Amino acid sequence: MSEPLREGLEAWEHEIAAYWDSVTRSPDFLQRVGHQMNESLLAHRRANVSMQSALLTAAAQEQEIARQLYLLERLEKQLDSLAARLERLEAALDNE
């Protein structure tokens, strides 16, 4: 690479670096970046709250389903017991 080209490239790199440094340190840029970070954090928190709420709702529904299944099983046993008693009563009446 020729010396003038190299010097021009280095000068351009310094100029770009200085410009980028001034942009990234400007209050307007920092304020916009800070605002975006805050908004992202708030969105993340809202998503977490929604997920936790959904999980709690699902857990409550699962508990309710388990309770209903338990009650149905109890009812089934009671019906089986009643059916057996009816069969014994019918058999006793038939034997008389």
N, CA and C of each residue as an Amber inpcrd file, in Angstrom:
protein
   288
   0.8570000  -1.1660000   0.0000000   0.0000000   0.0000000   0.0000000
   0.9040000   1.2290000   0.0000000   0.5500000   2.1930000  -0.8030000
   1.3810000   3.3950000  -0.9030000   1.2120000   4.2410000   0.3590000
   2.2430000   4.9950000   0.6470000   2.2740000   5.8220000   1.8710000
   1.1180000   6.8300000   1.9040000   0.8620000   7.5870000   0.8290000
  -0.2530000   8.5430000   0.8880000  -1.6110000   7.8570000   1.0980000
  -1.7820000   6.6720000   0.4870000  -3.0410000   5.9440000   0.6530000
  -3.1940000   5.4830000   2.1000000  -2.1090000   4.9550000   2.6640000
  -2.1290000   4.5050000   4.0530000  -2.4130000   5.6810000   4.9800000
  -1.7810000   6.7960000   4.7570000  -1.9940000   7.9790000   5.5990000
  -3.4390000   8.4670000   5.4630000  -3.9510000   8.4540000   4.2460000
  -5.3440000   8.8610000   4.0280000  -6.3130000   7.9280000   4.7310000
  -6.0220000   6.6290000   4.6630000  -6.8710000   5.6390000   5.3250000
  -6.8260000   5.8060000   6.8390000  -5.6410000   6.0250000   7.3900000
  -5.5100000   6.2310000   8.8340000  -6.2210000   7.5090000   9.2670000
  -6.1070000   8.5670000   8.4570000  -6.7890000   9.8280000   8.7740000
  -8.3050000   9.6060000   8.7680000  -8.7800000   8.8610000   7.7600000
 -10.2070000   8.5680000   7.6720000 -10.6570000   7.7550000   8.8870000
  -9.8660000   6.7520000   9.2910000 -10.1970000   5.9340000  10.4610000
 -10.2750000   6.8010000  11.7130000  -9.3190000   7.7110000  11.8900000
  -9.3270000   8.6010000  13.0610000 -10.5650000   9.5050000  13.0390000
 -10.8820000  10.0090000  11.8430000 -12.0420000  10.8900000  11.7100000
 -13.3310000  10.1470000  12.0410000 -13.4540000   8.9390000  11.5110000
 -14.6490000   8.1220000  11.7890000 -14.7110000   7.7660000  13.2720000
 -13.5850000   7.3940000  13.8580000 -13.5550000   7.0400000  15.2770000
 -13.9480000   8.2420000  16.1300000 -13.4400000   9.4230000  15.7890000
 -13.7740000  10.6330000  16.5440000 -15.2620000  10.9560000  16.3980000
 -15.7780000  10.8140000  15.1770000 -17.1990000  11.0710000  14.9510000
 -18.0520000  10.0910000  15.7630000 -17.7120000   8.8100000  15.6770000
 -18.4760000   7.7900000  16.4110000 -18.4010000   8.0390000  17.9150000
 -17.2350000   8.4270000  18.4010000 -17.0640000   8.7370000  19.8150000
 -17.9690000   9.9080000  20.2130000 -18.0060000  10.9370000  19.3740000
 -18.8520000  12.0900000  19.7020000 -20.3320000  11.7160000  19.6610000
 -20.7030000  10.8620000  18.7180000 -22.1040000  10.4370000  18.6270000
 -22.4900000   9.6200000  19.8530000 -21.6660000   8.6390000  20.2020000
 -22.0230000   7.7380000  21.3090000 -21.9340000   8.4150000  22.6730000
 -21.2530000   9.5390000  22.7530000 -21.1660000  10.2640000  24.0250000
 -22.1460000  11.4310000  24.0920000 -22.8640000  11.6800000  23.0220000
 -23.7800000  12.8210000  23.0290000 -24.9580000  12.5300000  23.9580000
 -25.4150000  13.5480000  24.6850000 -26.5490000  13.3520000  25.6000000
 -27.8040000  12.8380000  24.8860000 -28.0510000  13.3040000  23.6730000
 -29.2240000  12.8570000  22.9300000 -29.1530000  11.3520000  22.6420000
 -28.0040000  10.9020000  22.1750000 -27.8160000   9.4770000  21.8840000
 -27.9530000   8.6500000  23.1570000 -27.2830000   9.0950000  24.2260000
 -27.3360000   8.3490000  25.4870000 -28.7560000   8.3280000  26.0450000
 -29.4760000   9.4260000  25.8840000 -30.8450000   9.4740000  26.3630000
 -31.7230000   8.5010000  25.5720000 -31.5650000   8.4760000  24.2500000
 -32.3570000   7.5470000  23.4340000 -32.0320000   6.0970000  23.7640000
 -30.7340000   5.8140000  23.9230000 -30.3390000   4.4370000  24.2680000
 -30.8800000   4.0710000  25.6450000 -30.7650000   4.9960000  26.5940000
 -31.2970000   4.7430000  27.9380000 -32.7970000   4.5170000  27.9160000
 -33.5060000   5.3300000  27.1400000 -34.9600000   5.1740000  27.0220000
 -35.3020000   3.8030000  26.4290000 -34.5920000   3.4170000  25.3890000
 -34.8560000   2.1190000  24.7600000 -34.5670000   0.9720000  25.7280000
 -33.5090000   1.0970000  26.4990000 -33.1830000   0.0540000  27.4730000
 -34.2760000  -0.0360000  28.5360000 -34.7710000   1.1230000  29.0000000
 -35.8540000   1.1240000  29.9830000 -37.1130000   0.4870000  29.4130000
 -37.4430000   0.8360000  28.1750000 -38.6310000   0.2540000  27.5390000
 -38.4800000  -1.2550000  27.3720000 -37.2930000  -1.6870000  27.0100000
 -37.0460000  -3.1270000  26.8590000 -37.1860000  -3.8390000  28.1950000
 -36.6650000  -3.2240000  29.2420000 -36.7640000  -3.8130000  30.5790000
 -38.2270000  -3.8840000  31.0140000 -38.9820000  -2.8350000  30.7790000
 -40.3980000  -2.8460000  31.1330000 -41.1580000  -3.9170000  30.3550000
 -40.8590000  -4.0480000  29.0760000 -41.5150000  -5.0830000  28.2700000
 -41.1610000  -6.4770000  28.7960000 -39.9110000  -6.6470000  29.1710000
 -39.4720000  -7.9340000  29.7230000 -40.2140000  -8.2250000  31.0280000
 -40.3290000  -7.2170000  31.8690000 -41.0520000  -7.4030000  33.1410000
 -42.5200000  -7.7330000  32.8940000 -43.1470000  -7.0190000  31.9490000
 -44.5570000  -7.3000000  31.6400000 -44.7120000  -8.7350000  31.1270000
 -43.7950000  -9.1620000  30.2920000 -43.8500000 -10.5360000  29.7820000
 -43.7010000 -11.5380000  30.9200000 -42.7970000 -11.2560000  31.8460000
 -42.6070000 -12.1630000  32.9880000 -43.8570000 -12.2260000  33.8560000
 -44.4760000 -11.0640000  34.1110000 -45.6990000 -11.0380000  34.9170000
 -46.8000000 -11.8300000  34.2170000 -46.9240000 -11.6510000  32.9110000
 -47.9470000 -12.3830000  32.1550000 -47.6960000 -13.8830000  32.2130000
 -46.4490000 -14.2790000  32.0580000 -46.1230000 -15.7140000  32.1080000
 -46.4020000 -16.2810000  33.4950000 -46.0330000 -15.5540000  34.5420000
 -46.2930000 -16.0270000  35.9040000 -47.7860000 -16.1470000  36.1560000
 -48.5310000 -15.1640000  35.6870000 -49.9850000 -15.2000000  35.8500000
 -50.5790000 -16.3950000  35.1170000 -50.1090000 -16.6330000  33.8990000
 -50.6000000 -17.7740000  33.1280000 -50.2560000 -19.0910000  33.8260000
 -49.0470000 -19.1780000  34.3670000 -48.6520000 -20.4080000  35.0640000
 -49.4930000 -20.6240000  36.3210000 -49.7600000 -19.5400000  37.0630000
 -50.5850000 -19.6650000  38.2650000 -52.0160000 -20.0670000  37.8970000
 -52.5360000 -19.4980000  36.8290000 -53.8770000 -19.8530000  36.3790000
 -53.9220000 -21.3200000  35.9590000 -52.9110000 -21.7480000  35.2170000
 -52.8550000 -23.1480000  34.7830000 -52.7550000 -24.0800000  35.9860000
 -51.9520000 -23.6970000  36.9800000 -51.8060000 -24.5340000  38.1740000
 -53.1320000 -24.6180000  38.9290000 -53.8370000 -23.4860000  39.0330000
 -55.1310000 -23.4820000  39.7190000 -56.1410000 -24.3460000  38.9580000
 -56.1240000 -24.2540000  37.6380000 -57.0310000 -25.0820000  36.8400000
 -56.6960000 -26.5570000  36.9920000 -55.4050000 -26.8510000  37.0310000
 -54.9890000 -28.2460000  37.1970000 -55.4470000 -28.7790000  38.5490000
 -55.3450000 -27.9570000  39.5960000 -55.8030000 -28.3710000  40.9220000
 -57.3070000 -28.6070000  40.9110000 -58.0410000 -27.7180000  40.2520000
 -59.4920000 -27.8660000  40.1880000 -59.8710000 -29.1390000  39.4240000
 -59.1870000 -29.4200000  38.3570000 -59.4540000 -30.6460000  37.5900000
 -59.1490000 -31.8720000  38.4510000 -58.0390000 -31.8310000  39.1790000
 -57.6850000 -32.9540000  40.0520000 -58.7510000 -33.1500000  41.1250000
 -59.2530000 -32.0400000  41.6850000 -60.2960000 -32.1290000  42.7150000
 -61.5740000 -32.7200000  42.1260000 -61.9430000 -32.2850000  40.9330000
 -63.1490000 -32.8080000  40.2880000 -63.0060000 -34.2890000  39.9570000
 -61.8220000 -34.6970000  39.5030000 -61.5870000 -36.1220000  39.2380000
 -61.7030000 -36.9450000  40.5130000 -61.1560000 -36.4260000  41.6100000
 -61.2530000 -37.1140000  42.8970000 -62.7200000 -37.2790000  43.3020000
 -63.4920000 -36.1710000  43.1570000 -64.9070000 -36.2490000  43.5250000
 -65.6730000 -37.2190000  42.6200000 -65.3380000 -37.2270000  41.3280000
 -65.9820000 -38.1750000  40.4130000 -65.6420000 -39.6160000  40.7790000
 -64.4030000 -39.8650000  41.1740000 -64.0130000 -41.2200000  41.5820000
 -64.7630000 -41.6390000  42.8430000 -64.9060000 -40.7040000  43.7820000
 -65.6810000 -41.0100000  45.0000000 -67.1280000 -41.3190000  44.6500000
 -67.6920000 -40.5160000  43.7570000 -69.0760000 -40.7290000  43.3370000
 -69.2260000 -42.0840000  42.6390000 -68.2460000 -42.4260000  41.8060000
 -68.2690000 -43.7160000  41.1180000 -68.2580000 -44.8590000  42.1270000
 -67.4190000 -44.7540000  43.1650000 -67.3710000 -45.8090000  44.1930000
 -68.6920000 -45.8990000  44.9460000 -69.2760000 -44.7350000  45.2360000
 -70.5650000 -44.7410000  45.9350000 -71.6490000 -45.3730000  45.0670000
 -71.6380000 -45.0450000  43.7790000 -72.6200000 -45.6440000  42.8720000
 -72.4180000 -47.1520000  42.7490000 -71.1460000 -47.5740000  42.6740000
 -70.8610000 -49.0170000  42.6220000 -71.3600000 -49.6990000  43.8910000
 -71.1490000 -49.0460000  45.0330000 -71.6000000 -49.6050000  46.3050000
 -73.1250000 -49.6970000  46.3410000 -73.7860000 -48.6300000  45.8850000
 -75.2500000 -48.6410000  45.8440000 -75.7710000 -49.7020000  44.8810000
 -75.1220000 -49.8510000  43.7320000 -75.5380000 -50.8710000  42.7660000
 -75.3960000 -52.2560000  43.3780000 -74.3120000 -52.4730000  44.0990000
 -74.1140000 -53.7820000  44.7480000 -75.1850000 -54.0200000  45.8070000
 -75.5330000 -53.0070000  46.5830000 -76.5800000 -53.1430000  47.6090000
 -77.9240000 -53.4410000  46.9590000 -78.2110000 -52.7480000  45.8300000
 -79.4740000 -52.9970000  45.1280000 -79.5310000 -54.4310000  44.6140000
 -78.4180000 -54.9130000  44.0830000 -78.3820000 -56.2980000  43.6070000
 -78.6400000 -57.2720000  44.7500000 -78.0520000 -57.0080000  45.9210000
 -78.2690000 -57.8880000  47.0810000 -79.7300000 -57.8300000  47.5410000
 -80.2960000 -56.6050000  47.5400000 -81.6990000 -56.4790000  47.9300000
 -82.6320000 -57.1960000  46.9590000 -82.3490000 -57.0320000  45.6560000
 -83.1620000 -57.7150000  44.6400000 -83.0320000 -59.2250000  44.7760000
 -81.7990000 -59.6840000  45.0350000 -81.5920000 -61.1240000  45.2210000
 -82.3350000 -61.6220000  46.4520000 -82.3000000 -60.8160000  47.5250000
 -83.0050000 -61.2110000  48.7520000 -84.5010000 -61.2700000  48.5070000
 -85.0270000 -60.2870000  47.7450000 -86.4650000 -60.2720000  47.4520000
 -86.8500000 -61.4450000  46.5410000 -85.9620000 -61.7700000  45.6190000
 -86.2400000 -62.9030000  44.7190000 -86.2370000 -64.2290000  45.4790000
 -85.4600000 -64.3160000  46.5460000 -85.3480000 -65.5610000  47.3220000
 -86.5330000 -65.7280000  48.2660000 -87.2850000 -64.6880000  48.5020000
 -88.4160000 -64.8150000  49.4320000 -89.6110000 -65.4160000  48.8030000
